[in-house]
Amino acid sequence: MTGTGGKIGYSASGGIYIGRNIRTGFHKHHLNAVVISFSKPFCVQQEHESEQVCEAAFIPSDLVYRLSTDVDDGTAFIHIDPYSDAGLGLRPDAGRIITMSRSAFTSVFVALRDWYLKPEPDEDKVAVLVAMVADVIHISFFPERRIDERILRCIRRMRLTDDGIPSLQIMAKSVFLSAGRFSHLFKEETGISFRAYVQHCKLIRSLKAIHEHSNLTAASYEGGFSDQPHFTKTFLKTFGIIPSKVKNS
């Protein structure tokens, strides 16, 4: 991916990246993504499907896709954690890219532009913007979904703790389940394995460290990766971009 003039913001419920001239390969990650162009359409393609040209799109978590945006036009990427308060209303099994009109986001468009033009990211403002975008998607497409409270408690603990990510055995014990039963229930409720979700949490921690101006080596260790090359390889596979592109935006 290439991009210029970018800005990244982080919050516990998700993040925002705004940039120009974005080019990714096929990739997937465990975040719901909403992409909104500022003025000119962009191209998005789901794996094994035809390319689509649109002004805005909802891309559900764990969907393989690629996209490209206009050289001169700004495009906003809002990534929403599926198990944050903002993300719980978005069904992870949508199974397809949903294209939308930019006009659906009139209520948040000015706020996104204002956030982009301010010199410093604001974590509280990012959280508000993520919630506003999630509300548009939720109201437009999805009924409220429910998740097993035991799994939800574990996800919140893993996502929000500042300590190391707890092991499967510790998480299972905390909700009075065997490791095998917990592992099965976790995948049933989330659509991914516990191990895959641990990797997701590590990536998010590293992204937060980049957002807080850590260098890439420090960010990889703060996320829990054994070394920077492993972090870079995992990041590229997940987001379709090498982390230095985000660091240098």
N, C-alpha and C positions, 0 to 999 in steps of 0.2 A: 504494500500500500504506500502511496505517496500522498502528502498533504502539506498545506501551507496555511499560516495564519490561524493555527488552531488554539483552542482553549479547552482544558479538561477540568471537571469538577467532581467531587466525591461526596457521598452521604451514605449513611447506614442502609438506606433503602434502595440505592442505586447511584448511577453516575451519569454525567452529561459530557459529551465531547462535541465540539463544534469546529468544523474545519472546511477547507476547500480542496478540490481536486483529489478526491479519495478514490483509491483503486485497491480492491482486495481480491485475493484468491478465494476459493471455496473454503469455508471454515464453519465451525459451530461452537457455541458456548452455552452454559447453563444460566442464561439471563434472557428475559424478554427484552426485545429491542423495538424501539419506535424511531423511525427515521423521517425527518421532516425537512424538505428543502426550503430555503428562504424565498426563492423566486423561480428558479429553473428546475425542470423535472430531473430525476436521476434514474438510473437503470439498476434493477435488482433481479437476480435470477436464483430460484430455488434449484437444487440439484435435480437433474433429470427432467426439468421443466423448461419452458420457453422463457426468455428474458422479458421482463415487464418494464414499462416506462411509467413513472408515477410521481406525484408530488409528495406523498406521505405513505408510509407502510408500517404495519405491525408484523414483526417477525417473532414467532413464539420460540421459547427456549428449546435448545437441542435440535434445531433445524439447520441443515447444511445449506449455505447460500453464499453468494458473492454480490458485490455491487460496485458501481462507479458513479461519481457525481461530477457536476460541471466544474471546469477549470476555475472559473471566476466566482461561482455562486457559493455562499455558505450553506452548509447542511448540518442539522442538529441530529445527533445520535443520543437517544435517551435509553439507558440500560436499566431495567427494573428487576431487582431481586425477586424471584417468584414467591419467596416465603417471608418477605417483608410485609408490613401492613399495607403498603401501596400495591404490592404484587399479588396478594392472595385472591383478589377478584379476577385474575387473569388465568384462564384455563391453560395449562401447559401442553395439553394434547390437541391443540387446534390443528396441527398437522400441515398447515399451509401458510404462505404469506398472504396477508390481507392488505390490499392496496386501498388507499383512502384519499380524500381530497384535503388539501392544505386548509381549506375553510373549516374543517372539523376541529381544528386546533386554534381558532381565532382567539379563544379565551386565554391561551397561554403563549401565543406567538410574540406579542409585544414583550411579555416578561422574559422570554428566552433571549430576545434581542438585547434587552436592557442588561441581562446578566452577562451576555457575551461582551458587551462594550465596557463593562466595569473592569478596572485593572486587576482586582484580586478575586479568586473564587470565594464563595460564601457557602459553607456547608449547610447551614440552615435554609438558605435560599434554594440550594440544589434539592434538598429534601422536599420542599414545597413544590418545586417545578416537577419533580418526578411524580409526586402524588397527583398533581393536576393532570399530567399526561395520562397516568394510569386510569384516572376517573373517566377520561374521554373514551378510552378503549373499553373499559368495563361497561359503561353505560351503552355504548354503541353495539357491543357484540356478545358479551358473556354474562350469564347468570352467576350469582355468587357461588363459589365452590367452597367445600369444607375439607379439611385435612385432619387426620388423626391427631388429637391433642398431644399425645406422647411424642410423636415424631416432630410436631411443631415446636415443642419445648426444646428438644434436642437441637433442632436447626437453629433456633434463636441463640442457644448457648454457644454453639460452634461459630456462629456468624458474629456475635457481639463480644465474646470474651477477648481480653487482651493477653491471656496466657496461651500456651500451646494448644493446638486443636486436640480435644480428647479422643482417645482411641475408641474403636467400635465396642470393645468390651466394657469400657467405662460408661459409654452412652447407654448400652443395653442394660447394665446394672442400675443406672439411675432411673430407669422407667420399669424396672422389675420384669425384664424379659431376658430370655436366653440370647446369646449372641446370634445364633442361627435364626431365631424368630424375629429378632430386631432387624437383622440384615434383610430378611424377606419383606418385612413390613415397610422398611425404609424405601426399598425400591418400588414396592407396590404403590406407596403414597406419593413418591416424588418422580418416578419414571427413570431414575438413575441409581447406580449403586452407591453405597456409603463411601467407598474408595473414591469414586468419581466426584462425589460432593466434597470430600476432603481436598482434592486437587483444586476444585473451584474456589473453596475458601482460601487456599494458599495464594491463588492468583489474585483474588480480590484484596488480600492483605498486601501483596506486592504492589498492586495498583495504588492503593492508599499511600504506601510509602513513597512511590514516585510522585504522587500528588503533593506530598509533604516535602518534596525536594530532596529525597534521598538519591544517591547515585544508584546505578543499576545493580552493582554488586551488593550494596547494602540492602536494596529493595528485595533482591532474590533471597537473601538470608532472613530478612524480616518476615517474608512470606513463608519461610520454612523449606525452601529449596536447598539442595545440597551444594549447588554452585550456579554461577550466572549462565553458562551455556545450557544447562538443563532448564532453567527458567526461561531463557530466550526461545528455546525450541518449543516449549509448552505454550508460551504466550503466542507465538506465531501460529501454531496449529489451532489455537482456541479463538483468537481474534483476527487472524488474517493480516497481522501487522507485527513487525518487530518492535520490542518495547522502546528502543532508542527513538523511534519515530514519535511516540507519545511524549517521551522525555524532552525531545527537542521542539515540540509544537509551540 
